[in-house]
Amino acid sequence: MNALSSIEAEKIYRKRIDSETPRIMNKEQKKLSEERIKKANEYAKKMREKQKVSC
């Protein structure tokens, strides 16, 4: 019973940390993820163009 309560307390603690993460970090992470998405989209377009040429 004690182990269960400690696991639940840890979950609550993690949720609290996640909710209290600084917004600056979130903005930086969003910028990074947006850049990754843009790069992935550009790469996908290039690959599609190559497939059109080869077919």
PDB file of N, CA, C, O and CB in Angstrom:
ATOM      1  N   MET A   1       0.831  -1.193   0.000  1.00  0.00           N
ATOM      2  CA  MET A   1       0.000   0.000   0.000  1.00  0.00           C
ATOM      3  C   MET A   1       0.877   1.259   0.000  1.00  0.00           C
ATOM      4  O   MET A   1       0.562   2.252  -0.655  1.00  0.00           O
ATOM      5  CB  MET A   1      -0.946  -0.003   1.218  1.00  0.00           C
ATOM      6  N   ASN A   2       1.964   1.192   0.737  1.00  0.00           N
ATOM      7  CA  ASN A   2       2.878   2.325   0.801  1.00  0.00           C
ATOM      8  C   ASN A   2       3.554   2.557  -0.557  1.00  0.00           C
ATOM      9  O   ASN A   2       3.752   3.701  -0.966  1.00  0.00           O
ATOM     10  CB  ASN A   2       3.937   2.095   1.896  1.00  0.00           C
ATOM     11  N   ALA A   3       3.908   1.466  -1.254  1.00  0.00           N
ATOM     12  CA  ALA A   3       4.558   1.587  -2.559  1.00  0.00           C
ATOM     13  C   ALA A   3       3.618   2.237  -3.566  1.00  0.00           C
ATOM     14  O   ALA A   3       4.047   3.073  -4.361  1.00  0.00           O
ATOM     15  CB  ALA A   3       5.013   0.209  -3.068  1.00  0.00           C
ATOM     16  N   LEU A   4       2.350   1.866  -3.542  1.00  0.00           N
ATOM     17  CA  LEU A   4       1.376   2.457  -4.460  1.00  0.00           C
ATOM     18  C   LEU A   4       1.272   3.959  -4.244  1.00  0.00           C
ATOM     19  O   LEU A   4       1.269   4.732  -5.201  1.00  0.00           O
ATOM     20  CB  LEU A   4       0.001   1.803  -4.280  1.00  0.00           C
ATOM     21  N   SER A   5       1.189   4.364  -2.994  1.00  0.00           N
ATOM     22  CA  SER A   5       1.039   5.788  -2.716  1.00  0.00           C
ATOM     23  C   SER A   5       2.281   6.561  -3.154  1.00  0.00           C
ATOM     24  O   SER A   5       2.167   7.695  -3.618  1.00  0.00           O
ATOM     25  CB  SER A   5       0.771   6.016  -1.223  1.00  0.00           C
ATOM     26  N   SER A   6       3.461   5.966  -3.013  1.00  0.00           N
ATOM     27  CA  SER A   6       4.674   6.670  -3.429  1.00  0.00           C
ATOM     28  C   SER A   6       4.735   6.791  -4.946  1.00  0.00           C
ATOM     29  O   SER A   6       5.203   7.804  -5.467  1.00  0.00           O
ATOM     30  CB  SER A   6       5.925   5.947  -2.905  1.00  0.00           C
ATOM     31  N   ILE A   7       4.262   5.757  -5.671  1.00  0.00           N
ATOM     32  CA  ILE A   7       4.238   5.811  -7.141  1.00  0.00           C
ATOM     33  C   ILE A   7       3.267   6.905  -7.587  1.00  0.00           C
ATOM     34  O   ILE A   7       3.572   7.685  -8.489  1.00  0.00           O
ATOM     35  CB  ILE A   7       3.826   4.425  -7.751  1.00  0.00           C
ATOM     36  N   GLU A   8       2.097   6.956  -6.948  1.00  0.00           N
ATOM     37  CA  GLU A   8       1.122   7.982  -7.308  1.00  0.00           C
ATOM     38  C   GLU A   8       1.651   9.366  -6.967  1.00  0.00           C
ATOM     39  O   GLU A   8       1.422  10.317  -7.715  1.00  0.00           O
ATOM     40  CB  GLU A   8      -0.212   7.733  -6.595  1.00  0.00           C
ATOM     41  N   ALA A   9       2.352   9.492  -5.852  1.00  0.00           N
ATOM     42  CA  ALA A   9       2.936  10.776  -5.481  1.00  0.00           C
ATOM     43  C   ALA A   9       3.974  11.200  -6.518  1.00  0.00           C
ATOM     44  O   ALA A   9       4.072  12.382  -6.849  1.00  0.00           O
ATOM     45  CB  ALA A   9       3.574  10.698  -4.078  1.00  0.00           C
ATOM     46  N   GLU A  10       4.742  10.252  -7.029  1.00  0.00           N
ATOM     47  CA  GLU A  10       5.737  10.563  -8.053  1.00  0.00           C
ATOM     48  C   GLU A  10       5.059  11.040  -9.329  1.00  0.00           C
ATOM     49  O   GLU A  10       5.523  11.988  -9.962  1.00  0.00           O
ATOM     50  CB  GLU A  10       6.616   9.339  -8.343  1.00  0.00           C
ATOM     51  N   LYS A  11       3.943  10.375  -9.718  1.00  0.00           N
ATOM     52  CA  LYS A  11       3.198  10.800 -10.902  1.00  0.00           C
ATOM     53  C   LYS A  11       2.699  12.233 -10.735  1.00  0.00           C
ATOM     54  O   LYS A  11       2.818  13.051 -11.647  1.00  0.00           O
ATOM     55  CB  LYS A  11       2.015   9.850 -11.168  1.00  0.00           C
ATOM     56  N   ILE A  12       2.143  12.527  -9.568  1.00  0.00           N
ATOM     57  CA  ILE A  12       1.630  13.872  -9.306  1.00  0.00           C
ATOM     58  C   ILE A  12       2.770  14.880  -9.381  1.00  0.00           C
ATOM     59  O   ILE A  12       2.617  15.958  -9.957  1.00  0.00           O
ATOM     60  CB  ILE A  12       0.935  13.939  -7.923  1.00  0.00           C
ATOM     61  N   TYR A  13       3.915  14.527  -8.795  1.00  0.00           N
ATOM     62  CA  TYR A  13       5.081  15.409  -8.803  1.00  0.00           C
ATOM     63  C   TYR A  13       5.541  15.683 -10.229  1.00  0.00           C
ATOM     64  O   TYR A  13       5.859  16.823 -10.569  1.00  0.00           O
ATOM     65  CB  TYR A  13       6.226  14.797  -7.987  1.00  0.00           C
ATOM     66  N   ARG A  14       5.579  14.637 -11.074  1.00  0.00           N
ATOM     67  CA  ARG A  14       5.988  14.814 -12.470  1.00  0.00           C
ATOM     68  C   ARG A  14       5.006  15.699 -13.208  1.00  0.00           C
ATOM     69  O   ARG A  14       5.412  16.555 -13.993  1.00  0.00           O
ATOM     70  CB  ARG A  14       6.108  13.461 -13.176  1.00  0.00           C
ATOM     71  N   LYS A  15       3.713  15.503 -12.965  1.00  0.00           N
ATOM     72  CA  LYS A  15       2.713  16.353 -13.610  1.00  0.00           C
ATOM     73  C   LYS A  15       2.924  17.805 -13.209  1.00  0.00           C
ATOM     74  O   LYS A  15       2.812  18.703 -14.044  1.00  0.00           O
ATOM     75  CB  LYS A  15       1.287  15.896 -13.242  1.00  0.00           C
ATOM     76  N   ARG A  16       3.226  18.040 -11.946  1.00  0.00           N
ATOM     77  CA  ARG A  16       3.443  19.398 -11.463  1.00  0.00           C
ATOM     78  C   ARG A  16       4.659  20.009 -12.153  1.00  0.00           C
ATOM     79  O   ARG A  16       4.617  21.167 -12.569  1.00  0.00           O
ATOM     80  CB  ARG A  16       3.627  19.410  -9.931  1.00  0.00           C
ATOM     81  N   ILE A  17       5.747  19.237 -12.278  1.00  0.00           N
ATOM     82  CA  ILE A  17       6.956  19.728 -12.952  1.00  0.00           C
ATOM     83  C   ILE A  17       6.628  20.064 -14.405  1.00  0.00           C
ATOM     84  O   ILE A  17       7.043  21.105 -14.914  1.00  0.00           O
ATOM     85  CB  ILE A  17       8.105  18.674 -12.880  1.00  0.00           C
ATOM     86  N   ASP A  18       5.878  19.176 -15.076  1.00  0.00           N
ATOM     87  CA  ASP A  18       5.524  19.419 -16.471  1.00  0.00           C
ATOM     88  C   ASP A  18       4.700  20.695 -16.613  1.00  0.00           C
ATOM     89  O   ASP A  18       4.892  21.455 -17.562  1.00  0.00           O
ATOM     90  CB  ASP A  18       4.750  18.227 -17.040  1.00  0.00           C
ATOM     91  N   SER A  19       3.788  20.933 -15.678  1.00  0.00           N
ATOM     92  CA  SER A  19       2.932  22.119 -15.773  1.00  0.00           C
ATOM     93  C   SER A  19       3.698  23.385 -15.436  1.00  0.00           C
ATOM     94  O   SER A  19       3.328  24.474 -15.877  1.00  0.00           O
ATOM     95  CB  SER A  19       1.729  21.982 -14.848  1.00  0.00           C
ATOM     96  N   GLU A  20       4.767  23.249 -14.655  1.00  0.00           N
ATOM     97  CA  GLU A  20       5.521  24.427 -14.227  1.00  0.00           C
ATOM     98  C   GLU A  20       6.782  24.666 -15.049  1.00  0.00           C
ATOM     99  O   GLU A  20       7.602  25.509 -14.684  1.00  0.00           O
ATOM    100  CB  GLU A  20       5.892  24.291 -12.780  1.00  0.00           C
ATOM    101  N   THR A  21       6.952  23.932 -16.163  1.00  0.00           N
ATOM    102  CA  THR A  21       8.140  24.167 -16.991  1.00  0.00           C
ATOM    103  C   THR A  21       8.098  25.596 -17.516  1.00  0.00           C
ATOM    104  O   THR A  21       7.033  26.084 -17.894  1.00  0.00           O
ATOM    105  CB  THR A  21       8.220  23.143 -18.173  1.00  0.00           C
ATOM    106  N   PRO A  22       9.227  26.262 -17.542  1.00  0.00           N
ATOM    107  CA  PRO A  22       9.237  27.651 -17.994  1.00  0.00           C
ATOM    108  C   PRO A  22       8.738  27.800 -19.427  1.00  0.00           C
ATOM    109  O   PRO A  22       9.022  26.968 -20.288  1.00  0.00           O
ATOM    110  CB  PRO A  22      10.633  28.219 -17.880  1.00  0.00           C
ATOM    111  N   ARG A  23       8.001  28.860 -19.662  1.00  0.00           N
ATOM    112  CA  ARG A  23       7.437  29.078 -21.001  1.00  0.00           C
ATOM    113  C   ARG A  23       8.519  29.359 -22.021  1.00  0.00           C
ATOM    114  O   ARG A  23       8.348  29.071 -23.206  1.00  0.00           O
ATOM    115  CB  ARG A  23       6.442  30.228 -20.980  1.00  0.00           C
ATOM    116  N   ILE A  24       9.630  29.919 -21.575  1.00  0.00           N
ATOM    117  CA  ILE A  24      10.743  30.189 -22.497  1.00  0.00           C
ATOM    118  C   ILE A  24      11.224  28.875 -23.112  1.00  0.00           C
ATOM    119  O   ILE A  24      11.453  28.797 -24.319  1.00  0.00           O
ATOM    120  CB  ILE A  24      11.918  30.912 -21.760  1.00  0.00           C
ATOM    121  N   MET A  25      11.375  27.853 -22.285  1.00  0.00           N
ATOM    122  CA  MET A  25      11.801  26.547 -22.779  1.00  0.00           C
ATOM    123  C   MET A  25      10.793  26.016 -23.795  1.00  0.00           C
ATOM    124  O   MET A  25      11.172  25.492 -24.843  1.00  0.00           O
ATOM    125  CB  MET A  25      11.968  25.551 -21.611  1.00  0.00           C
ATOM    126  N   ASN A  26       9.506  26.157 -23.475  1.00  0.00           N
ATOM    127  CA  ASN A  26       8.481  25.665 -24.387  1.00  0.00           C
ATOM    128  C   ASN A  26       8.573  26.372 -25.732  1.00  0.00           C
ATOM    129  O   ASN A  26       8.431  25.740 -26.779  1.00  0.00           O
ATOM    130  CB  ASN A  26       7.088  25.856 -23.781  1.00  0.00           C
ATOM    131  N   LYS A  27       8.814  27.703 -25.707  1.00  0.00           N
ATOM    132  CA  LYS A  27       8.939  28.447 -26.960  1.00  0.00           C
ATOM    133  C   LYS A  27      10.131  27.957 -27.758  1.00  0.00           C
ATOM    134  O   LYS A  27      10.041  27.788 -28.974  1.00  0.00           O
ATOM    135  CB  LYS A  27       9.069  29.948 -26.688  1.00  0.00           C
ATOM    136  N   GLU A  28      11.260  27.724 -27.074  1.00  0.00           N
ATOM    137  CA  GLU A  28      12.451  27.237 -27.774  1.00  0.00           C
ATOM    138  C   GLU A  28      12.195  25.854 -28.370  1.00  0.00           C
ATOM    139  O   GLU A  28      12.602  25.575 -29.497  1.00  0.00           O
ATOM    140  CB  GLU A  28      13.662  27.189 -26.818  1.00  0.00           C
ATOM    141  N   GLN A  29      11.527  25.001 -27.618  1.00  0.00           N
ATOM    142  CA  GLN A  29      11.226  23.659 -28.119  1.00  0.00           C
ATOM    143  C   GLN A  29      10.285  23.737 -29.310  1.00  0.00           C
ATOM    144  O   GLN A  29      10.437  22.980 -30.269  1.00  0.00           O
ATOM    145  CB  GLN A  29      10.609  22.787 -27.009  1.00  0.00           C
ATOM    146  N   LYS A  30       9.302  24.654 -29.262  1.00  0.00           N
ATOM    147  CA  LYS A  30       8.388  24.816 -30.392  1.00  0.00           C
ATOM    148  C   LYS A  30       9.146  25.265 -31.626  1.00  0.00           C
ATOM    149  O   LYS A  30       8.909  24.758 -32.722  1.00  0.00           O
ATOM    150  CB  LYS A  30       7.279  25.821 -30.056  1.00  0.00           C
ATOM    151  N   LYS A  31      10.074  26.231 -31.454  1.00  0.00           N
ATOM    152  CA  LYS A  31      10.863  26.703 -32.596  1.00  0.00           C
ATOM    153  C   LYS A  31      11.660  25.554 -33.188  1.00  0.00           C
ATOM    154  O   LYS A  31      11.693  25.383 -34.406  1.00  0.00           O
ATOM    155  CB  LYS A  31      11.808  27.851 -32.177  1.00  0.00           C
ATOM    156  N   LEU A  32      12.305  24.762 -32.330  1.00  0.00           N
ATOM    157  CA  LEU A  32      13.096  23.635 -32.811  1.00  0.00           C
ATOM    158  C   LEU A  32      12.221  22.632 -33.553  1.00  0.00           C
ATOM    159  O   LEU A  32      12.597  22.157 -34.625  1.00  0.00           O
ATOM    160  CB  LEU A  32      13.812  22.951 -31.645  1.00  0.00           C
ATOM    161  N   SER A  33      11.065  22.306 -32.998  1.00  0.00           N
ATOM    162  CA  SER A  33      10.191  21.330 -33.644  1.00  0.00           C
ATOM    163  C   SER A  33       9.656  21.876 -34.956  1.00  0.00           C
ATOM    164  O   SER A  33       9.518  21.127 -35.923  1.00  0.00           O
ATOM    165  CB  SER A  33       9.030  20.947 -32.718  1.00  0.00           C
ATOM    166  N   GLU A  34       9.346  23.199 -35.011  1.00  0.00           N
ATOM    167  CA  GLU A  34       8.874  23.784 -36.264  1.00  0.00           C
ATOM    168  C   GLU A  34       9.963  23.725 -37.326  1.00  0.00           C
ATOM    169  O   GLU A  34       9.683  23.433 -38.488  1.00  0.00           O
ATOM    170  CB  GLU A  34       8.422  25.236 -36.047  1.00  0.00           C
ATOM    171  N   GLU A  35      11.220  24.005 -36.926  1.00  0.00           N
ATOM    172  CA  GLU A  35      12.330  23.921 -37.880  1.00  0.00           C
ATOM    173  C   GLU A  35      12.490  22.494 -38.388  1.00  0.00           C
ATOM    174  O   GLU A  35      12.714  22.275 -39.579  1.00  0.00           O
ATOM    175  CB  GLU A  35      13.643  24.404 -37.232  1.00  0.00           C
ATOM    176  N   ARG A  36      12.374  21.522 -37.482  1.00  0.00           N
ATOM    177  CA  ARG A  36      12.492  20.113 -37.898  1.00  0.00           C
ATOM    178  C   ARG A  36      11.383  19.748 -38.872  1.00  0.00           C
ATOM    179  O   ARG A  36      11.625  19.054 -39.860  1.00  0.00           O
ATOM    180  CB  ARG A  36      12.448  19.173 -36.672  1.00  0.00           C
ATOM    181  N   ILE A  37      10.153  20.217 -38.597  1.00  0.00           N
ATOM    182  CA  ILE A  37       9.026  19.914 -39.472  1.00  0.00           C
ATOM    183  C   ILE A  37       9.255  20.528 -40.845  1.00  0.00           C
ATOM    184  O   ILE A  37       9.002  19.889 -41.867  1.00  0.00           O
ATOM    185  CB  ILE A  37       7.706  20.428 -38.863  1.00  0.00           C
ATOM    186  N   LYS A  38       9.740  21.786 -40.870  1.00  0.00           N
ATOM    187  CA  LYS A  38      10.010  22.441 -42.155  1.00  0.00           C
ATOM    188  C   LYS A  38      11.055  21.669 -42.942  1.00  0.00           C
ATOM    189  O   LYS A  38      10.887  21.443 -44.140  1.00  0.00           O
ATOM    190  CB  LYS A  38      10.477  23.887 -41.939  1.00  0.00           C
ATOM    191  N   LYS A  39      12.138  21.260 -42.275  1.00  0.00           N
ATOM    192  CA  LYS A  39      13.189  20.505 -42.953  1.00  0.00           C
ATOM    193  C   LYS A  39      12.648  19.183 -43.475  1.00  0.00           C
ATOM    194  O   LYS A  39      12.977  18.765 -44.584  1.00  0.00           O
ATOM    195  CB  LYS A  39      14.372  20.258 -42.009  1.00  0.00           C
ATOM    196  N   ALA A  40      11.817  18.527 -42.674  1.00  0.00           N
ATOM    197  CA  ALA A  40      11.245  17.245 -43.087  1.00  0.00           C
ATOM    198  C   ALA A  40      10.334  17.437 -44.295  1.00  0.00           C
ATOM    199  O   ALA A  40      10.350  16.625 -45.220  1.00  0.00           O
ATOM    200  CB  ALA A  40      10.464  16.598 -41.925  1.00  0.00           C
ATOM    201  N   ASN A  41       9.536  18.512 -44.291  1.00  0.00           N
ATOM    202  CA  ASN A  41       8.654  18.780 -45.420  1.00  0.00           C
ATOM    203  C   ASN A  41       9.444  19.068 -46.690  1.00  0.00           C
ATOM    204  O   ASN A  41       9.098  18.585 -47.768  1.00  0.00           O
ATOM    205  CB  ASN A  41       7.734  19.950 -45.102  1.00  0.00           C
ATOM    206  N   GLU A  42      10.519  19.867 -46.555  1.00  0.00           N
ATOM    207  CA  GLU A  42      11.364  20.162 -47.716  1.00  0.00           C
ATOM    208  C   GLU A  42      11.982  18.882 -48.267  1.00  0.00           C
ATOM    209  O   GLU A  42      12.028  18.677 -49.480  1.00  0.00           O
ATOM    210  CB  GLU A  42      12.471  21.168 -47.341  1.00  0.00           C
ATOM    211  N   TYR A  43      12.457  18.024 -47.366  1.00  0.00           N
ATOM    212  CA  TYR A  43      13.062  16.762 -47.783  1.00  0.00           C
ATOM    213  C   TYR A  43      12.024  15.885 -48.481  1.00  0.00           C
ATOM    214  O   TYR A  43      12.319  15.249 -49.493  1.00  0.00           O
ATOM    215  CB  TYR A  43      13.667  16.021 -46.570  1.00  0.00           C
ATOM    216  N   ALA A  44      10.805  15.854 -47.933  1.00  0.00           N
ATOM    217  CA  ALA A  44       9.742  15.047 -48.534  1.00  0.00           C
ATOM    218  C   ALA A  44       9.411  15.564 -49.934  1.00  0.00           C
ATOM    219  O   ALA A  44       9.176  14.771 -50.846  1.00  0.00           O
ATOM    220  CB  ALA A  44       8.478  15.059 -47.642  1.00  0.00           C
ATOM    221  N   LYS A  45       9.389  16.877 -50.112  1.00  0.00           N
ATOM    222  CA  LYS A  45       9.118  17.445 -51.441  1.00  0.00           C
ATOM    223  C   LYS A  45      10.197  17.032 -52.423  1.00  0.00           C
ATOM    224  O   LYS A  45       9.897  16.651 -53.555  1.00  0.00           O
ATOM    225  CB  LYS A  45       9.027  18.982 -51.373  1.00  0.00           C
ATOM    226  N   LYS A  46      11.472  17.105 -51.993  1.00  0.00           N
ATOM    227  CA  LYS A  46      12.573  16.712 -52.860  1.00  0.00           C
ATOM    228  C   LYS A  46      12.438  15.254 -53.270  1.00  0.00           C
ATOM    229  O   LYS A  46      12.637  14.907 -54.435  1.00  0.00           O
ATOM    230  CB  LYS A  46      13.913  16.946 -52.165  1.00  0.00           C
ATOM    231  N   MET A  47      12.098  14.400 -52.305  1.00  0.00           N
ATOM    232  CA  MET A  47      11.962  12.975 -52.598  1.00  0.00           C
ATOM    233  C   MET A  47      10.819  12.733 -53.575  1.00  0.00           C
ATOM    234  O   MET A  47      10.938  11.897 -54.471  1.00  0.00           O
ATOM    235  CB  MET A  47      11.734  12.180 -51.306  1.00  0.00           C
ATOM    236  N   ARG A  48       9.700  13.464 -53.411  1.00  0.00           N
ATOM    237  CA  ARG A  48       8.572  13.310 -54.332  1.00  0.00           C
ATOM    238  C   ARG A  48       8.975  13.722 -55.744  1.00  0.00           C
ATOM    239  O   ARG A  48       8.621  13.056 -56.716  1.00  0.00           O
ATOM    240  CB  ARG A  48       7.365  14.144 -53.857  1.00  0.00           C
ATOM    241  N   GLU A  49       9.722  14.835 -55.852  1.00  0.00           N
ATOM    242  CA  GLU A  49      10.169  15.295 -57.167  1.00  0.00           C
ATOM    243  C   GLU A  49      11.078  14.261 -57.806  1.00  0.00           C
ATOM    244  O   GLU A  49      10.976  14.014 -59.007  1.00  0.00           O
ATOM    245  CB  GLU A  49      10.895  16.647 -57.055  1.00  0.00           C
ATOM    246  N   LYS A  50      11.969  13.649 -57.027  1.00  0.00           N
ATOM    247  CA  LYS A  50      12.857  12.621 -57.557  1.00  0.00           C
ATOM    248  C   LYS A  50      12.055  11.425 -58.050  1.00  0.00           C
ATOM    249  O   LYS A  50      12.371  10.848 -59.090  1.00  0.00           O
ATOM    250  CB  LYS A  50      13.869  12.181 -56.493  1.00  0.00           C
ATOM    251  N   GLN A  51      11.007  11.048 -57.298  1.00  0.00           N
ATOM    252  CA  GLN A  51      10.183   9.909 -57.708  1.00  0.00           C
ATOM    253  C   GLN A  51       9.439  10.228 -58.996  1.00  0.00           C
ATOM    254  O   GLN A  51       9.303   9.361 -59.859  1.00  0.00           O
ATOM    255  CB  GLN A  51       9.187   9.531 -56.597  1.00  0.00           C
ATOM    256  N   LYS A  52       8.954  11.459 -59.138  1.00  0.00           N
ATOM    257  CA  LYS A  52       8.245  11.845 -60.366  1.00  0.00           C
ATOM    258  C   LYS A  52       9.184  11.771 -61.561  1.00  0.00           C
ATOM    259  O   LYS A  52       8.795  11.315 -62.636  1.00  0.00           O
ATOM    260  CB  LYS A  52       7.657  13.269 -60.237  1.00  0.00           C
ATOM    261  N   VAL A  53      10.422  12.222 -61.372  1.00  0.00           N
ATOM    262  CA  VAL A  53      11.399  12.204 -62.452  1.00  0.00           C
ATOM    263  C   VAL A  53      11.745  10.770 -62.843  1.00  0.00           C
ATOM    264  O   VAL A  53      11.849  10.459 -64.030  1.00  0.00           O
ATOM    265  CB  VAL A  53      12.665  12.965 -62.042  1.00  0.00           C
ATOM    266  N   SER A  54      11.923   9.903 -61.864  1.00  0.00           N
ATOM    267  CA  SER A  54      12.337   8.533 -62.142  1.00  0.00           C
ATOM    268  C   SER A  54      11.211   7.696 -62.753  1.00  0.00           C
ATOM    269  O   SER A  54      11.480   6.764 -63.511  1.00  0.00           O
ATOM    270  CB  SER A  54      12.829   7.877 -60.867  1.00  0.00           C
ATOM    271  N   CYS A  55       9.962   8.015 -62.434  1.00  0.00           N
ATOM    272  CA  CYS A  55       8.835   7.214 -62.943  1.00  0.00           C
ATOM    273  C   CYS A  55       8.457   7.531 -64.354  1.00  0.00           C
ATOM    274  O   CYS A  55       7.529   6.929 -64.894  1.00  0.00           O
ATOM    275  CB  CYS A  55       7.648   7.401 -62.085  1.00  0.00           C
TER     276      CYS A  55
END
